[in-house]
Amino acid sequence: MFANVPNPIPARMKGLNRAEICDVNFTEFVKAWDGQRQARPAPGEAILDGSALDAQGFRDLFESQLVSRHLDLMARVLRVQNKVFYTIGSSGHEGNAMVARAARHTDPAFLHYRSGGFMAERFRKLPGMDPIMDSALSFAASKDDPASGGRHKVWGSKPLWVLPQTSTIASHLPKALGTAVAIEAGKRLGTQLPVPDDSIAICSFGDASANHATAQTAFNAASWTAYQKLPAPVLFVCEDNGIGISVKTPTGWIAESMRNRPDLDYFFADGLDLAAGYGQVQAAVEHCRRTRRPTFLHLRTTRIMGHAGTDFEIEWRSVEELCAVEASDPLLRSAAIAIESGLMSKDEVLELYEATRRKCFAAAEEADRRPKLDSLADVVAPLAPYTPAKVQAEAERTDYADRRLAAFGSEAKLPENQPPRHLAIQINQALHDIFAKYPDTLLFGEDVAQKGGVYTVTKGLQKAFGPRRVFNTLLDETMILGMAQGFANMGMLPIPEIQYLAYFHNACDQIRGEAASLQFFSNNQYANPMVVRIAGLGYQRGFGGHFHNDNSITALRDIPGLVVGCPSRGDDAATMLRTLTALSKVDGRVSVFLEPIALYMTKDLYEAGDGQWLTTYPAPGEAMTLGEGREYLPENGGNGDDLVIFTYGNGVPMSLRAARRIEQKHGWKARVVDLRWLVPLNEQYIREQARTAKRILIVDEGRHSAGVGEGVLTAIAEGGYGARPFQRVVGADTYTPLAGAAFLVIPADDDIVAAADRLA
């Protein structure tokens, strides 16, 4: 591609790895350069005629490119010495430094793992920061790593507004778009944003990742938003190197598939040539900032080394192809520009190159001497922060009486002054309460606005608080949860709704891989506080099948750091929501509020008309402690030690009905324990309840395998009470069928009684 590039041949490759070849190529290229030189440009003059990049800007970018390159070379060398633990490099992508230069350090950035150039350049935005040492600490997995505290090699920086990503394959695009939408929403709501009002969100990714369903959902949602004339200032930066690990992207595919996409504004820039490419990069950034429209920057790059240190390309790419790739190295072009423009001599280029190498290796050696994470406590410290006293105080805070009164209309209409109501009504009242308490709360999802949700749980919220705070989204769970992360990034409290539990599985990674992991991978510098409402579980009559009667909560239980609460009655729902929102506000936590659909409208417990499953609304100031369960003692007195039934959700009223029958049949006094908190399970509480039990029943409406019941049983056994006679009543390991057949695969009252019979 460039003139005067040495032509590597197999003999020359012998005994050298790809990193060493690229290193040698640069030195040989500079030494062999024999073109004509121009007069040295002044700092503010164009680096080359017709370029939008001035000489000082070029010098800065070239230095950033060299920092990125030598961090890669250092990683490849020191990995074999066990001093570095990450070798996915940025070589060939150093042109992304142009994006950092054209943008601001207050533009939230969600970066591809080949963003070394971007990071090195963004570090220039604030004085006193050292991209080399910070990066070396991350490569070395040092406890002193300012990005993640040694938990992963991530590109991240709190002061530079780079939110840490792990090895992302498009999963960060929805939250980048969500952040862009949140910037605009915050302005409309008058929220105090943590970034300037005209900020844009930047998101970089590879050409292979652009094909991922999660990327496509972000592109579609961006277009969908812009089509409605709603601002969404996100800059999608596709770093197109033509290959994904070993799978080649069809020539022209990114341009063909993206440049004519409606309401997604397309720009192309040559990331291999700073002088030629900077103008279009700058134009894309300025367009996004000015128009507030989603913008797609197609940045030409290359990958001049293997995907990672273990990728031996010579085994699957021809020598000729590898030579062509090496000839397209953007650092060769930058060296040529530096010399041709008269800005630097060949000796000055080589000295800068070697000086940068020395700095990177010196930083790496220093990083290797720094402390590492050496205990489990250190590792998990930022995963699930919890300050109980502060959370409880926030949940019980009542200094918003005026806003509360305005929301409900009058003293007489306050929910605590109403007669007992069922679960759906009390959740609705609690949401009104929370919206009055926290003016930065937003609720959104499918059908939640005018309709008030499929089950009218959010009815009246939009009327009370307006369409800026309660609104419908497109039918895309991935984007709903991505948007929630965006609002959380911008300091608001999102309450997204996933219409059915089965729909969550489509978008699980937005919580598992993104929202719930952010505190861990940023060492608690960033958080995604949110309360995700999910309607689910079984027992819904007249409308069902797998997607509407899903009883599988295993995917939720597997997410580190997540909190899952599941109320079975209205007063519990209100106090639990108060605690969950306080947990988000105080400790930045991600939680799921799992709402049993079949109990939404339930009024009766033992017989029709008894109204025993209606509850009064808890007065302001009442809140439920995280992990706190509820015990139902026998109706006719006693402590219920004859039989302790552990359950949750729909299992609570079922177990209470069964307990009455069991006492009549066996004479046992039964105590029903509603766990209420499913993740994490309060193991100490479970053991305390099991300690006095003569017999134990676990009623778990989830499935036999990997259900909540397994965790309950494990807690009991590990507490030393495993010798107690016990039975599990659980759902079958099957999908839920339609109509009456659904009740063949989930527990029923009779199954609980039958299990007690077996204990007898």
N, C-alpha and C positions, 0 to 999 in steps of 0.2 A: 504493500500500500504506500509506504513512504520510501523516498529515495535513500540510498546509502545504508540500507539495512543489511547487516551481514546475513549470509545465507547458511543457516545451520544445516549440517548434514549428519547422517548417522554416526560417522566416526567421531565427529565433534561432540555428539551427545553422549558418547560412551562414558560411563562413570559419573555423569552429572544428572541431578534431578531437574525437574522443570523449573523450580525456583532458581536454582543456580544458573541455568541457561538464560533465563530472563534477566538475571542480574548481570551476567557477562555481556549479554546483548547490549544493554544500556551503555556500559563502559566502552565497548568496541564501536558502537554507533557514534558516540560523541567524539571519540578520538578520530574516527574516519570521516567526520563531516568536513566537506570542502566546498560548500556553496558560498555565494556572495553575501556579505553582511551589510546591513544598513547602518546609518548613523544612530547612535544610542538615543532612544526616545525619552522625552521628559516623562515624569511619573503620570501626568494627566493625559498624555498623548496616546493615541491608539497604538496598540502593540504591533499591529500590521495594518497596512492601508485597508480601509473598508471594514475593519473589525470594530465591534461595539465594546470591546474590552480594552481598557487602558493599560499602560505598562505596569503601574503599581498593582492593579488588580490581577494582571497575569502573574506577576512575581509571587503574590500571595497564594494564588491558586496552584502554581507550580510547587511551591513549598508544601502546601497541603497534600498534593498528589504524592510527593516524595515521602511525607510522613506516613501516608496510607500504605505505600509500597513497602517501605522498610519495616513496618509493623508486620506485614505479611511474610516478608523474608525472615524476619526474626522468629516468627511463630513456627515456620517450617524447620528452622535450624534447631531451635530450643525444644521443640516438641519431643525430639528423640532423646533429649536429656531429661525429660520429665519436668521441665520448668514452665512449660506452656501447655494448655489443655484445649486448644481450639485452633483449627487450621482452615476453616472456611474463610477465604480471603476476599479482598476487594480488588485484586489486580485485574486491570482492564476496565474497571468501573470507576476509576478515579475522577472521571469527568463529572460525577454527581456533586463534586465540590462546587460546581457552578450554581447548582440549585441553592446550596447553603449561602453562597455569596449574594445571590439575588434576593433571597428571603431575609427575614428577620429572626433573631433568636427567640422572639416571643411568638412566633408562628409554631403551634404545636406540631411536632414531627413524629411520625410513626414509620420506622425505617426498616428497609430490607437489610439482610445481614451483610451485604456487600457495600456498606455505606461508610467505609473508612475515610474516604475523601470528604464526604459531606461533614462528618464529625470534626475532622481536623480543621476544616474551614469555619465551621460554626463556632469553634472555640475562640476564634479571633473576635467574636462579637462582644465578649466580655474580657476585660483585662485581668491578668493574674492567673489565668487558667492554663493548664498544661495538658494538651491532648495526648502527648506521648506517654507521660507517666500514668495518667488516668487509664488509658487504654492498656498499658502494660500490666497494671494491677488487675484489670479485668481478665486479660489473657492468662494470668498466673493464678486465677481463682483466689485472690488474696482477700482476706477479711477487710482490708483497707480500701477495696475497690469502691469508689464513690457511687457507682451506678447500682450494683446489686449486692454489695457486701460479700462478693465471692461466690454467689449462688449460681451464676451463669455468665458466660461471655455474652454480654448484651451491649448494644449501643444505647446509651441512656445518660441523661443528665438533668437533674432537677433545675438548676439555674438556667440551662439552655433550652428548656421545654422540649426535651427529647424523651418521650415516654418509653421505657424499656420494652423491647420485644424479644422473644426467644427466637428460635429458628422458624420464622413465620413463613407459612405457605398461604398467603392471602387472607388469613383469619383476622388481620389487623385492618383491612380495608373498611368493613362496616363501621368500626368505631371511629375511624378517621373521618368518614362522612358524617357520622353522628356528632362528632366534635364540631365540624363545620356548621351543621344545622343548629347546634346548641349555641354557638357564638351569636348567630342571628336571633335565635329565640331569646337569649339572655338580654339582648338589646331591647327587644320588644317588651319584655317583662320588666325592664328596669333593674335587672339583676346586676350586682357588682361583679363583673367578669374578672378572672385572674389574668387576662391578657388584654391588649388593646382591642377596641371595638372593631377595627378594620383588619384584624388578624385573619390569616387563612390557615387551614389544616393541610399539612403535607404528608403524603403517603407514598413510599417507594416500594417497588416489588419487581420481580423478574418477568420476562416474557412467558416463561413456562407457567408461573403462578397465575398469570392473567387468565388462563383457561379454567382455573378452579371455580367450582360453583360459588364459593364464598366471594371471590372477586367479582364474578358476574352479577351476584345479587347487589353488590355495592354499586357497580356501574349502572345497573337497571334502576336502583333506587335514586341514584343521583340524577339520572335523566328524568325519572318520574317526578322528582321534586322540581327540577328546572322547568319541565313542561308546564307546570302549574304556576310558573313565575315566582316561585318561592326561592329565596337566596340559599345557596349551599356552596360556600367558598372552599372547596376542597381541590387540591392539586394532586391528581394521580400521576405519579412519575413511574412510567414503565421503563426499566433499564433493560433494554433488549440486547442480549448478547448472543441470541440465536440458539441457545441450548439450555436444557434443563437436566443437569447431571450428565447423562449421555444421550438424551433424547433431543433431537434437533427440532427447532421450531421451523415450520415451513417458511421459506423465503417470502417476505412480504405479508405474512399473516397478520401481524399486529396492526400494521398500517391499514390493511384491507378491512379488518374487522372493527377498527375503532374510529377511523377518521370520518366516517359518514354516519356515525351513531347519532341519533337525534338528541339534541340538548346536552351533548357532552362535547365541549369545544376542544378541538384537536390541534396540537402543535408538535412539530418535529424539530429536534436539535441533534447535532452531531456531538456526542459526548466524547469522541476520540480526538477532537480538535478544539482546544480552548478558544482560539482566535475566531474560528468559524462558528462555533456552537453557542457562545455566550449570548449573543444577541437574541436568539430564539428562546433560550432559557429565561432570560430577563423578560422578554415579551410575554411568555406564558405566566410567569409569576405576577407581573403587573396586570395582565388581563384578569386573572383570577381575583386579585385584590380589588380591582376597580369595578368589575361587573358583578362580583359575588356569585359567579356561576361555576359549576363544576367544570374543571379543566383537565384535559388529558395531555401530558407531556411525554411524547415518545422519544426517549433518549437512547441514541445509538451507543452501545458499549461493546465490549468483547470480553472473553474470559481467557486470559493467557496462561492460566495454570489450571490444574484439575479442580473439580468441585471442592475437594478438601485434600488434606495431605495424604489420605489413603487412596485417592483416585489416580491410578497409573494410566494416564490417557494413551500412552504409547501402545497399550494393549488393545485399544479399540479405535484409535484414530491413526490415520496414516501419517508418515513423516512429513509428506508434502503439506497436508492440512495443518499440522502443528507448526510448520515453518510459516505458513500464511498467517496463522493466528498471531504468532510472535511478531511478525512484521507489522501487524496492526496495533501494536502496543501504544496506547495513548501517551505514555511517558517519552517515547521516542519522538513523537510529534511535538510534545511540549519542549523537549530539549532542542529540537530543530528551530522552533519559534524563538526560544530564548537566545540562540546564537544568531540566527538570521536577522532578527530585529535589531541586533546590536546591544541588547539589554545585558547580556552576559557573554563572557568568553568561554571557550571550551573548558579551560582550566577552572573557571569559576563554577561552571555547571558540575564538573566532576567533584570539586571540593564541597559544594553544597550537598551533592549526592552522598558522599562519604561522611560528611559531618552529620547528616541526618541518620545514616546507618549507626554511627557511634552513639548518638543520643538514644536511639531505639534499643540497642543492645544494652547500653548502660542502665536504662530504665527497667528493662526486663530483668537484669541481674539484681537490681535493687528490689524489684517487685517479688522476686523469688525469695528474698530474705524476709519479706513481710509476713505477718502471721496469717495462718489459714483458719478456716472454720474447723474446730477440733472437738465439737460436742454437738449432740442432737439438739440441745437447747439453743445453741447458737444458730443452727440451721433453720429451725422452725420459728425463731423469735418473731419475724415479721409476718408470718403466715396468717395468724388469726388473732390480732391484738384485741384485748378485752379488758376494759377498766370498769368492773362491776359497779362501783359506787357512783362513778360519773354517769354511766348509762342509766342507772336507776334514777338518779336525780333528774336527768334530762327527760326520761319517760314520765316522771311524775310532775314535771314543771307545768304550771297552770297560769302563767302570766300573760295569757292571750285572750282573756275573757271577752274583751270588746270585739275582737275579730270573730270569736266563736259565736257571740250573740248575733252579730251581723250575718254570719253564714246560715244560722238556723232560723233567724227571723224574729224570735221573741223568747222570753223566759219559758213560756208555756210550751214552745216547740222544741226546747232543748231535749235531747234524747233521753237523758236521765229522768225527765219528767213525764215520759211516755210509759204506757203499760208494757208488760213483757212482750218481746218480739222474737221472731225466728232469726236464724243465722244470717241469711242474706240481708235482712234489714239492718242488723247490728253491724255487719261489715260496712254497709253503705254509710251508716251513721259515723262509724269510726273513720272512714275515709274523709268525710266532711270535716270531722274534728281535726284530722292531721293536716288537711289543706288550710284550715284556719290557723293552726299552730305554726306551720312552715310555709311562708309565702313563696318559697322557691321550689315547692313540690309540683311535679307534673305527673299526670297519668295518661297513658296512651296505649294503643293496641288496636285490635280488630273489633269494630262495632261498639267501642266503649263510649262514644260521645253521645249523639242524639238518642240512639237506641238504648244506651245504658247497659250494654253488654247483653249477651245471649240470655242471661238469667236476671237481668235488670239490677245487678249488684252495683253498677256505677250510675244508676239512674239519678238525674238531677245534678250531678257534679258539674257538667259543662255549663248548665244554666246558672249554677251558683258561683262558679269561678271563672267562666269564660273559655272560649275556644283556644286561647294561647296556652292554657294549663291543662286542658282535657281535650284530647283530639284523637281522631282515627288515623291509623297508618295504613300503608299498603299491606297486603296479606303476605307477609314474609317475616317469619319468626326470627330469622337470623338478623334481619335489619332492625327489628324491634329491639332486640337485645344489644345490637351494635349502637343504636341510637341512645339507648339507656346509658351506655358507657360514655358516650359523647357528652350527654348532659351532666353526668357525674364528674367528668374531667373539668367541666366549666363551673363546678361548684354548686350545682343544683341537686335536688333529691328526686330522682326518677322512680316512679312506680309503674313499670311496664306490666302489661297483662299478656300472658300466654293463654289463649282461649281454652285449650285442653292440654292435659299432661302429655298426651301422645304427640302433640305438636312441638313440645319442648325438645324431644329427641332429635328433631330435624336440625335444631340450632344449638345443641348442647355445648359445642366447643366455644361458643361465645361466652359462656360462663366458665366452663372447665378450663379452657386453654387461655382465655383472655381476662375476663373480669375478675375472677377469683384468684388469678395468679399474679395480678399486678402488684399487690402489696409485698408478696414474697420476692418477686424478681426486681423490685425497686428498693428493697430493704425498707419498706414502709414509707418511702418518700412520696409515692403516688398511691391513690386508692380509687376504687369504683363504687362508692356507697350507693346502694340501691336495694329496693325491696321488690322482688319479682313475684307478682301474683299469678298463681297457676290453679285453674279449676281442674279437678281430677278425681281419681279413685273410682271405685265401682258403685254398683247399686242404683244407678240412674234407671228409672223405669220409663218405658214408652219411647225411648230415644237412646240408642246405644250403639253397640258394636265396638270394636277395638278402639277406634279413634275417639270415642266419647265416653268409654268406660274403662280407661286404661288404669290398671292398678300397679304398674311397674314404677317404683321410685328408686330402683337400683342406680340408675344413672345419676341421680341427685346425691345418693349416699357416697358415691365414689369421688366427689369433688373436694379436694383439700381446702379447708378454710371456710367452706360454705356453712351457713346456718339454715336449717329447715324447720319451720314450725307448722303444725297442723292442728287447728282448733276443731272441736266437735260441736261447740255451742257458741251462741252469740256473745255472751259476756267474755268468754275466753278469747274470742277473736279480737275484740276491741282492746283488751289489755295486752294481748300478744302483739298487735300492730303498733301499739305505743312503744313497746320495747324494741321491736325490730327497727322502727324509724329512728329511735334514739341510738341504737347500735350503729346505724349508718352514720348518723350525725356525729357521734362522739369518736367512734373507732374506725369509721370508713368501711364497714363490712358489707359484704354481699350476702343477701338472704333470700330465701324463697318462702312465701306464704302459701301453703298448699291448702286449698279450699275444697272440702268434700262436697261435690255437686249434689249428691243425694240428700244431704242434710240442709241444703240451702233453705228449703221451705218446710222442713220438718217441724211440726208443732207438738206432736204427741209422742209419748214414750211407751207406755204399757198398753193403752187401748185408745181407740178413737175418741177424741174430744177431751182427753185428760189435760192437754196443754202443758205437760210436764217437761217438754223440751224447749219451751219458751223461756227467755231470760230477760231480766231488766238490764238496762245499759249501765255499765260501771261509771261512777262519777269521775270527773276530771281528777287526776292525781293518783288514780289506781293504775297499777301496772304489774305485769307478770315478770318475775325474774327469769332470766335465761336459764333453761334447764328445769324449771319448776314444774312438777307434775300436779295432778289433782287426784285425790283419793275419794272414792265413793264408798262409805261404810255401809254395812248391812242395814236394811230398812228398819228392822226390829231390834236394833241395838247390837252391840258387840264390836270387836275390832276387825273381824273378817279374817282371822288368821287361819281358819280351816282351809280356805282356798283363796289364793291371791291371783287375780286375772290381770295380766299386763296387756294393754291394747292402746289404740289411738283411733281417731277419725270415726268412720262408720262403726268400728268395732266397739265403741263406748256404749251407745244405746243398745246394741245387740247383746253385749256382755251383761248389762244391767238387767235386761229382760231374762237372759239365761240364768243369771244369779238367783233371781226370784224362783225360777223353776227348780234349780239345783237345791236350794234350801228346802223346798217342799218335798223333793224326792229323796235327798240324802241327809237332810238336817244340818248341812254345812252352812256356816256363816261365811259369806264370800265378800272380799274386798276387791273392787274394780279400780285399777290404777290407770288413769289416762296419762300416757307419757307426754303428750302435747308437743314435745321437742324431739324430732326424729334424727336430726344431725346438728351437732354431735349428740349422741345419746348420753344422758346423765347417768353414768355407770354407778356412781356412788349412791344416787337416789334409788336406782333399781335394786342394788344390793341391800339397802336399808329396808326396802319393802319386802324383799325375799327373805330377810333374816328371820322373821317370825312366822313365815309361811309354813304350814304343814304340807301343802300341795301347791303346785304352780301350774297355771294355764297361760299360754301366750297366744293371744288372738291377733293375728296379723293378716289384714286383708290383702297385703301384697302377695307376691308369688313365693312358692316353696323355696326356691333357690335365690339366695342373695337378698332376702327380704329383711325388714326391720327385726323380725323375730329372731333371726340368727344373731344379731348384735345383742339383743336382750338376753338370750340364752348364754352367750359367751360371757357377758358381764356377770351373770349369776354364777356360772361355773368358776370363773377366775376369782370370784369373791369368796369361794369356798362353800357355796350352797348348792353345788351341782348334784348332791346326793338326794335332794328333795324330789319326791315323785313329781313328774311334770309331763305335760302334753303340749304340743303345738297345734293350733288350728290355723291353717294358712290356705291361700289360694293355690290353685294348680299351676304348674309350669306350662301355660298355654296362652295363646291369644284369646281375647274375650269375644265370644260369638254374639250374634244378634238375638234380640228378643229374650224370651224366657230362658233360653239355653245359657245366657250369661250367668244365671244364678246357680248353675251347676258347677261353675269353676271358681267361685268365691265363697268364703265362709258364710254360714247362716246361723241363726239362733240354735237350731237343732244340732248343728255340728259342735257347738260349744257344750251343749248339754251331753252329747254323746261322748265328748272327750272327758268330761267329768265322770261319766259312767265308767270309762276305762280306768280312771284313777281310783275308783271305788273297788 
